[in-house]
Amino acid sequence: MIQDEKTLTIRAQAPVAMAPAFAGLLRQGVGVWLGAPKSVRDFLLEDLGLDVEYATHRVPGLFLNGVAVDDWEAIQVVPGDEVALSGTMPGLAGIALRRQSPLKRFRADLSTAFHARAVAAGTVTVRPFNFVAQDLTQPLLVRGIHVGGDVLASYVQDRSQELTSCRLVESGEPLPQGVQRWRLVERVLLVVEWVS
């Protein structure tokens, strides 16, 4: 949840029942802070907050920079990468792209595509699909997501009626009231506290 001078932090409170309203924002791709390179497995468990059982059995579609990941303990994720997560995908293509698939020989091998890459701390773009986006909404927004100011403003404006019970912590006003200010900043760090 680190930021710089180009990032505006927005803290909001929202009813837990409102979490699905933010899943579409996650599907567009959001930034998650990563201090140092780590294995894809550790990134999913530590930085995204996934349970190992969930990550192993409910997220068979795992991609790093568009390439399917099989050995999630050996492959490193670094700031600047994109990690896509998906539940089971249909058809032969879905079977071939699944982690540790018996048909994995029909696709590229990620272990030969990426070598050790050392970079400074920064964000990793996380793009969850299908039910995984809904399941990740609460844990990711509690940790904080990085998104373009314009992207967040457009997303909230398009759902202004739906998001009126989500409140800005500083002012107590409805989340949609901040839309015009966010368009003026390059990046926003959105942190949501879920309330019953």
PyMOL commands that place a pseudoatom at each C-alpha (Angstrom):
pseudoatom trace, name=CA, resn=MET, resi=1, chain=A, elem=C, hetatm=0, pos=[0.000, 0.000, 0.000]
pseudoatom trace, name=CA, resn=ILE, resi=2, chain=A, elem=C, hetatm=0, pos=[2.935, 2.301, -0.764]
pseudoatom trace, name=CA, resn=GLN, resi=3, chain=A, elem=C, hetatm=0, pos=[2.393, 5.424, -2.825]
pseudoatom trace, name=CA, resn=ASP, resi=4, chain=A, elem=C, hetatm=0, pos=[4.314, 8.344, -4.291]
pseudoatom trace, name=CA, resn=GLU, resi=5, chain=A, elem=C, hetatm=0, pos=[3.644, 12.033, -4.956]
pseudoatom trace, name=CA, resn=LYS, resi=6, chain=A, elem=C, hetatm=0, pos=[1.653, 11.175, -8.105]
pseudoatom trace, name=CA, resn=THR, resi=7, chain=A, elem=C, hetatm=0, pos=[-0.792, 8.975, -6.190]
pseudoatom trace, name=CA, resn=LEU, resi=8, chain=A, elem=C, hetatm=0, pos=[-3.909, 10.149, -4.360]
pseudoatom trace, name=CA, resn=THR, resi=9, chain=A, elem=C, hetatm=0, pos=[-5.122, 7.903, -1.530]
pseudoatom trace, name=CA, resn=ILE, resi=10, chain=A, elem=C, hetatm=0, pos=[-8.886, 7.454, -1.254]
pseudoatom trace, name=CA, resn=ARG, resi=11, chain=A, elem=C, hetatm=0, pos=[-10.255, 5.715, 1.817]
pseudoatom trace, name=CA, resn=ALA, resi=12, chain=A, elem=C, hetatm=0, pos=[-13.853, 4.571, 1.721]
pseudoatom trace, name=CA, resn=GLN, resi=13, chain=A, elem=C, hetatm=0, pos=[-16.307, 2.557, 3.786]
pseudoatom trace, name=CA, resn=ALA, resi=14, chain=A, elem=C, hetatm=0, pos=[-18.811, 0.286, 2.098]
pseudoatom trace, name=CA, resn=PRO, resi=15, chain=A, elem=C, hetatm=0, pos=[-21.317, -2.371, 3.112]
pseudoatom trace, name=CA, resn=VAL, resi=16, chain=A, elem=C, hetatm=0, pos=[-20.010, -5.897, 2.493]
pseudoatom trace, name=CA, resn=ALA, resi=17, chain=A, elem=C, hetatm=0, pos=[-23.035, -6.486, 0.258]
pseudoatom trace, name=CA, resn=MET, resi=18, chain=A, elem=C, hetatm=0, pos=[-21.637, -3.853, -2.111]
pseudoatom trace, name=CA, resn=ALA, resi=19, chain=A, elem=C, hetatm=0, pos=[-18.417, -5.781, -2.849]
pseudoatom trace, name=CA, resn=PRO, resi=20, chain=A, elem=C, hetatm=0, pos=[-19.722, -7.301, -6.129]
pseudoatom trace, name=CA, resn=ALA, resi=21, chain=A, elem=C, hetatm=0, pos=[-20.150, -3.763, -7.507]
pseudoatom trace, name=CA, resn=PHE, resi=22, chain=A, elem=C, hetatm=0, pos=[-16.350, -3.417, -7.557]
pseudoatom trace, name=CA, resn=ALA, resi=23, chain=A, elem=C, hetatm=0, pos=[-15.618, -6.743, -9.326]
pseudoatom trace, name=CA, resn=GLY, resi=24, chain=A, elem=C, hetatm=0, pos=[-15.861, -5.103, -12.754]
pseudoatom trace, name=CA, resn=LEU, resi=25, chain=A, elem=C, hetatm=0, pos=[-13.125, -2.661, -11.770]
pseudoatom trace, name=CA, resn=LEU, resi=26, chain=A, elem=C, hetatm=0, pos=[-10.851, -5.571, -10.887]
pseudoatom trace, name=CA, resn=ARG, resi=27, chain=A, elem=C, hetatm=0, pos=[-11.587, -7.282, -14.218]
pseudoatom trace, name=CA, resn=GLN, resi=28, chain=A, elem=C, hetatm=0, pos=[-10.175, -4.219, -15.988]
pseudoatom trace, name=CA, resn=GLY, resi=29, chain=A, elem=C, hetatm=0, pos=[-6.875, -4.777, -14.214]
pseudoatom trace, name=CA, resn=VAL, resi=30, chain=A, elem=C, hetatm=0, pos=[-5.685, -3.069, -11.034]
pseudoatom trace, name=CA, resn=GLY, resi=31, chain=A, elem=C, hetatm=0, pos=[-2.267, -2.485, -9.538]
pseudoatom trace, name=CA, resn=VAL, resi=32, chain=A, elem=C, hetatm=0, pos=[-1.157, -4.310, -6.399]
pseudoatom trace, name=CA, resn=TRP, resi=33, chain=A, elem=C, hetatm=0, pos=[1.996, -3.125, -4.634]
pseudoatom trace, name=CA, resn=LEU, resi=34, chain=A, elem=C, hetatm=0, pos=[4.961, -5.521, -4.649]
pseudoatom trace, name=CA, resn=GLY, resi=35, chain=A, elem=C, hetatm=0, pos=[8.067, -4.623, -2.664]
pseudoatom trace, name=CA, resn=ALA, resi=36, chain=A, elem=C, hetatm=0, pos=[10.393, -7.207, -4.188]
pseudoatom trace, name=CA, resn=PRO, resi=37, chain=A, elem=C, hetatm=0, pos=[10.249, -10.101, -6.666]
pseudoatom trace, name=CA, resn=LYS, resi=38, chain=A, elem=C, hetatm=0, pos=[8.726, -13.301, -5.317]
pseudoatom trace, name=CA, resn=SER, resi=39, chain=A, elem=C, hetatm=0, pos=[7.276, -16.548, -6.581]
pseudoatom trace, name=CA, resn=VAL, resi=40, chain=A, elem=C, hetatm=0, pos=[3.849, -16.436, -8.211]
pseudoatom trace, name=CA, resn=ARG, resi=41, chain=A, elem=C, hetatm=0, pos=[2.609, -18.715, -5.414]
pseudoatom trace, name=CA, resn=ASP, resi=42, chain=A, elem=C, hetatm=0, pos=[3.827, -16.371, -2.677]
pseudoatom trace, name=CA, resn=PHE, resi=43, chain=A, elem=C, hetatm=0, pos=[2.362, -13.370, -4.515]
pseudoatom trace, name=CA, resn=LEU, resi=44, chain=A, elem=C, hetatm=0, pos=[-1.070, -15.036, -4.641]
pseudoatom trace, name=CA, resn=LEU, resi=45, chain=A, elem=C, hetatm=0, pos=[-1.006, -16.064, -0.989]
pseudoatom trace, name=CA, resn=GLU, resi=46, chain=A, elem=C, hetatm=0, pos=[0.760, -13.106, 0.633]
pseudoatom trace, name=CA, resn=ASP, resi=47, chain=A, elem=C, hetatm=0, pos=[-0.070, -10.124, -1.555]
pseudoatom trace, name=CA, resn=LEU, resi=48, chain=A, elem=C, hetatm=0, pos=[-3.508, -11.082, -2.864]
pseudoatom trace, name=CA, resn=GLY, resi=49, chain=A, elem=C, hetatm=0, pos=[-4.572, -12.810, 0.356]
pseudoatom trace, name=CA, resn=LEU, resi=50, chain=A, elem=C, hetatm=0, pos=[-5.668, -16.073, -1.245]
pseudoatom trace, name=CA, resn=ASP, resi=51, chain=A, elem=C, hetatm=0, pos=[-5.942, -19.234, 0.805]
pseudoatom trace, name=CA, resn=VAL, resi=52, chain=A, elem=C, hetatm=0, pos=[-3.629, -21.987, -0.522]
pseudoatom trace, name=CA, resn=GLU, resi=53, chain=A, elem=C, hetatm=0, pos=[-6.571, -24.373, -0.941]
pseudoatom trace, name=CA, resn=TYR, resi=54, chain=A, elem=C, hetatm=0, pos=[-8.525, -21.787, -2.932]
pseudoatom trace, name=CA, resn=ALA, resi=55, chain=A, elem=C, hetatm=0, pos=[-5.527, -20.850, -5.098]
pseudoatom trace, name=CA, resn=THR, resi=56, chain=A, elem=C, hetatm=0, pos=[-4.725, -24.492, -5.803]
pseudoatom trace, name=CA, resn=HIS, resi=57, chain=A, elem=C, hetatm=0, pos=[-8.195, -25.768, -6.630]
pseudoatom trace, name=CA, resn=ARG, resi=58, chain=A, elem=C, hetatm=0, pos=[-10.318, -22.779, -7.668]
pseudoatom trace, name=CA, resn=VAL, resi=59, chain=A, elem=C, hetatm=0, pos=[-7.782, -20.889, -9.811]
pseudoatom trace, name=CA, resn=PRO, resi=60, chain=A, elem=C, hetatm=0, pos=[-6.543, -23.358, -12.436]
pseudoatom trace, name=CA, resn=GLY, resi=61, chain=A, elem=C, hetatm=0, pos=[-6.080, -20.562, -14.977]
pseudoatom trace, name=CA, resn=LEU, resi=62, chain=A, elem=C, hetatm=0, pos=[-2.973, -18.630, -13.968]
pseudoatom trace, name=CA, resn=PHE, resi=63, chain=A, elem=C, hetatm=0, pos=[-1.064, -16.444, -16.426]
pseudoatom trace, name=CA, resn=LEU, resi=64, chain=A, elem=C, hetatm=0, pos=[2.020, -14.248, -16.138]
pseudoatom trace, name=CA, resn=ASN, resi=65, chain=A, elem=C, hetatm=0, pos=[2.316, -11.669, -18.909]
pseudoatom trace, name=CA, resn=GLY, resi=66, chain=A, elem=C, hetatm=0, pos=[-0.059, -13.698, -21.074]
pseudoatom trace, name=CA, resn=VAL, resi=67, chain=A, elem=C, hetatm=0, pos=[1.724, -17.034, -20.678]
pseudoatom trace, name=CA, resn=ALA, resi=68, chain=A, elem=C, hetatm=0, pos=[0.256, -19.922, -18.661]
pseudoatom trace, name=CA, resn=VAL, resi=69, chain=A, elem=C, hetatm=0, pos=[2.046, -20.694, -15.375]
pseudoatom trace, name=CA, resn=ASP, resi=70, chain=A, elem=C, hetatm=0, pos=[2.592, -24.317, -14.343]
pseudoatom trace, name=CA, resn=ASP, resi=71, chain=A, elem=C, hetatm=0, pos=[5.346, -24.148, -11.737]
pseudoatom trace, name=CA, resn=TRP, resi=72, chain=A, elem=C, hetatm=0, pos=[4.043, -21.324, -9.566]
pseudoatom trace, name=CA, resn=GLU, resi=73, chain=A, elem=C, hetatm=0, pos=[6.786, -21.839, -6.972]
pseudoatom trace, name=CA, resn=ALA, resi=74, chain=A, elem=C, hetatm=0, pos=[9.661, -21.439, -9.450]
pseudoatom trace, name=CA, resn=ILE, resi=75, chain=A, elem=C, hetatm=0, pos=[8.382, -18.578, -11.606]
pseudoatom trace, name=CA, resn=GLN, resi=76, chain=A, elem=C, hetatm=0, pos=[8.981, -15.090, -10.209]
pseudoatom trace, name=CA, resn=VAL, resi=77, chain=A, elem=C, hetatm=0, pos=[6.612, -12.138, -10.455]
pseudoatom trace, name=CA, resn=VAL, resi=78, chain=A, elem=C, hetatm=0, pos=[8.187, -8.669, -10.452]
pseudoatom trace, name=CA, resn=PRO, resi=79, chain=A, elem=C, hetatm=0, pos=[6.793, -5.133, -10.484]
pseudoatom trace, name=CA, resn=GLY, resi=80, chain=A, elem=C, hetatm=0, pos=[5.579, -4.301, -13.982]
pseudoatom trace, name=CA, resn=ASP, resi=81, chain=A, elem=C, hetatm=0, pos=[4.255, -7.815, -14.629]
pseudoatom trace, name=CA, resn=GLU, resi=82, chain=A, elem=C, hetatm=0, pos=[0.616, -8.708, -15.263]
pseudoatom trace, name=CA, resn=VAL, resi=83, chain=A, elem=C, hetatm=0, pos=[-0.945, -11.657, -13.445]
pseudoatom trace, name=CA, resn=ALA, resi=84, chain=A, elem=C, hetatm=0, pos=[-4.284, -12.949, -14.742]
pseudoatom trace, name=CA, resn=LEU, resi=85, chain=A, elem=C, hetatm=0, pos=[-6.359, -15.427, -12.732]
pseudoatom trace, name=CA, resn=SER, resi=86, chain=A, elem=C, hetatm=0, pos=[-9.320, -17.461, -13.875]
pseudoatom trace, name=CA, resn=GLY, resi=87, chain=A, elem=C, hetatm=0, pos=[-11.543, -20.249, -12.738]
pseudoatom trace, name=CA, resn=THR, resi=88, chain=A, elem=C, hetatm=0, pos=[-12.028, -23.259, -14.967]
pseudoatom trace, name=CA, resn=MET, resi=89, chain=A, elem=C, hetatm=0, pos=[-12.264, -22.343, -18.643]
pseudoatom trace, name=CA, resn=PRO, resi=90, chain=A, elem=C, hetatm=0, pos=[-14.400, -24.374, -21.058]
pseudoatom trace, name=CA, resn=GLY, resi=91, chain=A, elem=C, hetatm=0, pos=[-13.319, -26.610, -23.902]
pseudoatom trace, name=CA, resn=LEU, resi=92, chain=A, elem=C, hetatm=0, pos=[-10.035, -28.055, -25.073]
pseudoatom trace, name=CA, resn=ALA, resi=93, chain=A, elem=C, hetatm=0, pos=[-8.319, -24.668, -24.897]
pseudoatom trace, name=CA, resn=GLY, resi=94, chain=A, elem=C, hetatm=0, pos=[-9.398, -24.339, -21.265]
pseudoatom trace, name=CA, resn=ILE, resi=95, chain=A, elem=C, hetatm=0, pos=[-7.987, -27.764, -20.480]
pseudoatom trace, name=CA, resn=ALA, resi=96, chain=A, elem=C, hetatm=0, pos=[-4.688, -26.997, -22.241]
pseudoatom trace, name=CA, resn=LEU, resi=97, chain=A, elem=C, hetatm=0, pos=[-4.279, -23.661, -20.439]
pseudoatom trace, name=CA, resn=ARG, resi=98, chain=A, elem=C, hetatm=0, pos=[-5.031, -25.062, -16.991]
pseudoatom trace, name=CA, resn=ARG, resi=99, chain=A, elem=C, hetatm=0, pos=[-2.141, -25.189, -14.514]
pseudoatom trace, name=CA, resn=GLN, resi=100, chain=A, elem=C, hetatm=0, pos=[-0.396, -28.598, -14.589]
pseudoatom trace, name=CA, resn=SER, resi=101, chain=A, elem=C, hetatm=0, pos=[-2.646, -29.748, -17.432]
pseudoatom trace, name=CA, resn=PRO, resi=102, chain=A, elem=C, hetatm=0, pos=[-1.902, -33.076, -19.109]
pseudoatom trace, name=CA, resn=LEU, resi=103, chain=A, elem=C, hetatm=0, pos=[-2.203, -31.100, -22.377]
pseudoatom trace, name=CA, resn=LYS, resi=104, chain=A, elem=C, hetatm=0, pos=[0.347, -28.421, -21.428]
pseudoatom trace, name=CA, resn=ARG, resi=105, chain=A, elem=C, hetatm=0, pos=[2.722, -29.521, -24.177]
pseudoatom trace, name=CA, resn=PHE, resi=106, chain=A, elem=C, hetatm=0, pos=[0.359, -27.807, -26.650]
pseudoatom trace, name=CA, resn=ARG, resi=107, chain=A, elem=C, hetatm=0, pos=[1.336, -24.382, -25.320]
pseudoatom trace, name=CA, resn=ALA, resi=108, chain=A, elem=C, hetatm=0, pos=[4.445, -22.342, -24.567]
pseudoatom trace, name=CA, resn=ASP, resi=109, chain=A, elem=C, hetatm=0, pos=[6.563, -23.187, -21.527]
pseudoatom trace, name=CA, resn=LEU, resi=110, chain=A, elem=C, hetatm=0, pos=[6.870, -20.194, -19.213]
pseudoatom trace, name=CA, resn=SER, resi=111, chain=A, elem=C, hetatm=0, pos=[9.979, -21.511, -17.467]
pseudoatom trace, name=CA, resn=THR, resi=112, chain=A, elem=C, hetatm=0, pos=[12.010, -20.843, -20.610]
pseudoatom trace, name=CA, resn=ALA, resi=113, chain=A, elem=C, hetatm=0, pos=[10.356, -17.490, -21.332]
pseudoatom trace, name=CA, resn=PHE, resi=114, chain=A, elem=C, hetatm=0, pos=[11.418, -15.632, -18.178]
pseudoatom trace, name=CA, resn=HIS, resi=115, chain=A, elem=C, hetatm=0, pos=[14.805, -15.423, -16.559]
pseudoatom trace, name=CA, resn=ALA, resi=116, chain=A, elem=C, hetatm=0, pos=[15.773, -13.807, -13.262]
pseudoatom trace, name=CA, resn=ARG, resi=117, chain=A, elem=C, hetatm=0, pos=[14.646, -10.195, -13.398]
pseudoatom trace, name=CA, resn=ALA, resi=118, chain=A, elem=C, hetatm=0, pos=[15.594, -7.774, -10.665]
pseudoatom trace, name=CA, resn=VAL, resi=119, chain=A, elem=C, hetatm=0, pos=[13.610, -4.551, -10.508]
pseudoatom trace, name=CA, resn=ALA, resi=120, chain=A, elem=C, hetatm=0, pos=[12.715, -1.913, -7.948]
pseudoatom trace, name=CA, resn=ALA, resi=121, chain=A, elem=C, hetatm=0, pos=[9.500, -2.038, -5.941]
pseudoatom trace, name=CA, resn=GLY, resi=122, chain=A, elem=C, hetatm=0, pos=[6.321, -1.150, -7.813]
pseudoatom trace, name=CA, resn=THR, resi=123, chain=A, elem=C, hetatm=0, pos=[2.939, -2.461, -8.861]
pseudoatom trace, name=CA, resn=VAL, resi=124, chain=A, elem=C, hetatm=0, pos=[1.885, -5.700, -10.493]
pseudoatom trace, name=CA, resn=THR, resi=125, chain=A, elem=C, hetatm=0, pos=[-1.264, -5.545, -12.617]
pseudoatom trace, name=CA, resn=VAL, resi=126, chain=A, elem=C, hetatm=0, pos=[-3.766, -8.126, -11.402]
pseudoatom trace, name=CA, resn=ARG, resi=127, chain=A, elem=C, hetatm=0, pos=[-6.569, -9.097, -13.761]
pseudoatom trace, name=CA, resn=PRO, resi=128, chain=A, elem=C, hetatm=0, pos=[-9.003, -11.630, -12.266]
pseudoatom trace, name=CA, resn=PHE, resi=129, chain=A, elem=C, hetatm=0, pos=[-11.758, -13.104, -14.422]
pseudoatom trace, name=CA, resn=ASN, resi=130, chain=A, elem=C, hetatm=0, pos=[-15.146, -14.758, -13.805]
pseudoatom trace, name=CA, resn=PHE, resi=131, chain=A, elem=C, hetatm=0, pos=[-15.944, -15.648, -10.173]
pseudoatom trace, name=CA, resn=VAL, resi=132, chain=A, elem=C, hetatm=0, pos=[-12.324, -15.049, -9.142]
pseudoatom trace, name=CA, resn=ALA, resi=133, chain=A, elem=C, hetatm=0, pos=[-12.876, -11.284, -9.569]
pseudoatom trace, name=CA, resn=GLN, resi=134, chain=A, elem=C, hetatm=0, pos=[-15.811, -11.378, -7.161]
pseudoatom trace, name=CA, resn=ASP, resi=135, chain=A, elem=C, hetatm=0, pos=[-13.902, -13.506, -4.666]
pseudoatom trace, name=CA, resn=LEU, resi=136, chain=A, elem=C, hetatm=0, pos=[-10.891, -11.156, -4.723]
pseudoatom trace, name=CA, resn=THR, resi=137, chain=A, elem=C, hetatm=0, pos=[-12.844, -7.905, -4.392]
pseudoatom trace, name=CA, resn=GLN, resi=138, chain=A, elem=C, hetatm=0, pos=[-12.954, -7.733, -0.590]
pseudoatom trace, name=CA, resn=PRO, resi=139, chain=A, elem=C, hetatm=0, pos=[-9.374, -8.805, 0.193]
pseudoatom trace, name=CA, resn=LEU, resi=140, chain=A, elem=C, hetatm=0, pos=[-7.814, -6.658, -2.533]
pseudoatom trace, name=CA, resn=LEU, resi=141, chain=A, elem=C, hetatm=0, pos=[-9.718, -3.495, -1.688]
pseudoatom trace, name=CA, resn=VAL, resi=142, chain=A, elem=C, hetatm=0, pos=[-8.857, -3.864, 2.008]
pseudoatom trace, name=CA, resn=ARG, resi=143, chain=A, elem=C, hetatm=0, pos=[-5.164, -4.040, 1.049]
pseudoatom trace, name=CA, resn=GLY, resi=144, chain=A, elem=C, hetatm=0, pos=[-5.540, -1.230, -1.493]
pseudoatom trace, name=CA, resn=ILE, resi=145, chain=A, elem=C, hetatm=0, pos=[-5.538, -1.186, -5.280]
pseudoatom trace, name=CA, resn=HIS, resi=146, chain=A, elem=C, hetatm=0, pos=[-3.776, 1.221, -7.622]
pseudoatom trace, name=CA, resn=VAL, resi=147, chain=A, elem=C, hetatm=0, pos=[-5.803, 2.441, -10.576]
pseudoatom trace, name=CA, resn=GLY, resi=148, chain=A, elem=C, hetatm=0, pos=[-5.715, 5.404, -12.940]
pseudoatom trace, name=CA, resn=GLY, resi=149, chain=A, elem=C, hetatm=0, pos=[-7.648, 8.437, -11.689]
pseudoatom trace, name=CA, resn=ASP, resi=150, chain=A, elem=C, hetatm=0, pos=[-9.670, 8.575, -14.932]
pseudoatom trace, name=CA, resn=VAL, resi=151, chain=A, elem=C, hetatm=0, pos=[-10.404, 4.851, -14.781]
pseudoatom trace, name=CA, resn=LEU, resi=152, chain=A, elem=C, hetatm=0, pos=[-11.758, 5.024, -11.228]
pseudoatom trace, name=CA, resn=ALA, resi=153, chain=A, elem=C, hetatm=0, pos=[-13.724, 8.207, -11.935]
pseudoatom trace, name=CA, resn=SER, resi=154, chain=A, elem=C, hetatm=0, pos=[-15.400, 6.666, -15.001]
pseudoatom trace, name=CA, resn=TYR, resi=155, chain=A, elem=C, hetatm=0, pos=[-16.130, 3.405, -13.204]
pseudoatom trace, name=CA, resn=VAL, resi=156, chain=A, elem=C, hetatm=0, pos=[-17.720, 5.111, -10.195]
pseudoatom trace, name=CA, resn=GLN, resi=157, chain=A, elem=C, hetatm=0, pos=[-19.607, 7.627, -12.340]
pseudoatom trace, name=CA, resn=ASP, resi=158, chain=A, elem=C, hetatm=0, pos=[-21.118, 4.803, -14.431]
pseudoatom trace, name=CA, resn=ARG, resi=159, chain=A, elem=C, hetatm=0, pos=[-22.329, 3.161, -11.195]
pseudoatom trace, name=CA, resn=SER, resi=160, chain=A, elem=C, hetatm=0, pos=[-23.156, 6.281, -9.182]
pseudoatom trace, name=CA, resn=GLN, resi=161, chain=A, elem=C, hetatm=0, pos=[-26.633, 5.082, -8.166]
pseudoatom trace, name=CA, resn=GLU, resi=162, chain=A, elem=C, hetatm=0, pos=[-25.300, 1.696, -7.102]
pseudoatom trace, name=CA, resn=LEU, resi=163, chain=A, elem=C, hetatm=0, pos=[-22.398, 3.148, -5.088]
pseudoatom trace, name=CA, resn=THR, resi=164, chain=A, elem=C, hetatm=0, pos=[-24.158, 5.901, -3.105]
pseudoatom trace, name=CA, resn=SER, resi=165, chain=A, elem=C, hetatm=0, pos=[-24.009, 3.911, 0.145]
pseudoatom trace, name=CA, resn=CYS, resi=166, chain=A, elem=C, hetatm=0, pos=[-20.219, 3.732, -0.198]
pseudoatom trace, name=CA, resn=ARG, resi=167, chain=A, elem=C, hetatm=0, pos=[-18.798, 6.709, 1.728]
pseudoatom trace, name=CA, resn=LEU, resi=168, chain=A, elem=C, hetatm=0, pos=[-15.525, 8.614, 1.618]
pseudoatom trace, name=CA, resn=VAL, resi=169, chain=A, elem=C, hetatm=0, pos=[-13.938, 8.312, 5.079]
pseudoatom trace, name=CA, resn=GLU, resi=170, chain=A, elem=C, hetatm=0, pos=[-12.566, 11.891, 5.220]
pseudoatom trace, name=CA, resn=SER, resi=171, chain=A, elem=C, hetatm=0, pos=[-15.763, 13.751, 4.347]
pseudoatom trace, name=CA, resn=GLY, resi=172, chain=A, elem=C, hetatm=0, pos=[-18.542, 11.212, 4.832]
pseudoatom trace, name=CA, resn=GLU, resi=173, chain=A, elem=C, hetatm=0, pos=[-19.932, 12.094, 1.408]
pseudoatom trace, name=CA, resn=PRO, resi=174, chain=A, elem=C, hetatm=0, pos=[-20.984, 9.387, -1.068]
pseudoatom trace, name=CA, resn=LEU, resi=175, chain=A, elem=C, hetatm=0, pos=[-18.127, 7.917, -3.125]
pseudoatom trace, name=CA, resn=PRO, resi=176, chain=A, elem=C, hetatm=0, pos=[-19.483, 9.334, -6.423]
pseudoatom trace, name=CA, resn=GLN, resi=177, chain=A, elem=C, hetatm=0, pos=[-18.984, 12.895, -5.081]
pseudoatom trace, name=CA, resn=GLY, resi=178, chain=A, elem=C, hetatm=0, pos=[-15.202, 12.618, -5.560]
pseudoatom trace, name=CA, resn=VAL, resi=179, chain=A, elem=C, hetatm=0, pos=[-15.269, 11.745, -9.253]
pseudoatom trace, name=CA, resn=GLN, resi=180, chain=A, elem=C, hetatm=0, pos=[-14.211, 15.129, -10.673]
pseudoatom trace, name=CA, resn=ARG, resi=181, chain=A, elem=C, hetatm=0, pos=[-11.180, 15.424, -8.342]
pseudoatom trace, name=CA, resn=TRP, resi=182, chain=A, elem=C, hetatm=0, pos=[-9.891, 11.977, -9.316]
pseudoatom trace, name=CA, resn=ARG, resi=183, chain=A, elem=C, hetatm=0, pos=[-9.744, 12.858, -13.001]
pseudoatom trace, name=CA, resn=LEU, resi=184, chain=A, elem=C, hetatm=0, pos=[-6.996, 15.362, -12.142]
pseudoatom trace, name=CA, resn=VAL, resi=185, chain=A, elem=C, hetatm=0, pos=[-4.557, 12.786, -10.750]
pseudoatom trace, name=CA, resn=GLU, resi=186, chain=A, elem=C, hetatm=0, pos=[-2.503, 10.171, -12.538]
pseudoatom trace, name=CA, resn=ARG, resi=187, chain=A, elem=C, hetatm=0, pos=[-3.043, 7.359, -10.025]
pseudoatom trace, name=CA, resn=VAL, resi=188, chain=A, elem=C, hetatm=0, pos=[-5.346, 6.578, -7.150]
pseudoatom trace, name=CA, resn=LEU, resi=189, chain=A, elem=C, hetatm=0, pos=[-4.812, 4.167, -4.282]
pseudoatom trace, name=CA, resn=LEU, resi=190, chain=A, elem=C, hetatm=0, pos=[-8.299, 2.984, -3.291]
pseudoatom trace, name=CA, resn=VAL, resi=191, chain=A, elem=C, hetatm=0, pos=[-8.636, 1.353, 0.128]
pseudoatom trace, name=CA, resn=VAL, resi=192, chain=A, elem=C, hetatm=0, pos=[-12.056, 0.130, 1.268]
pseudoatom trace, name=CA, resn=GLU, resi=193, chain=A, elem=C, hetatm=0, pos=[-13.102, -0.804, 4.790]
pseudoatom trace, name=CA, resn=TRP, resi=194, chain=A, elem=C, hetatm=0, pos=[-16.017, -3.255, 4.612]
pseudoatom trace, name=CA, resn=VAL, resi=195, chain=A, elem=C, hetatm=0, pos=[-18.770, -2.813, 7.195]
pseudoatom trace, name=CA, resn=SER, resi=196, chain=A, elem=C, hetatm=0, pos=[-21.687, -5.082, 8.060]
for i in range(1, 196): cmd.bond("trace and resi %d" % i, "trace and resi %d" % (i + 1))
show_as sticks, trace
zoom trace
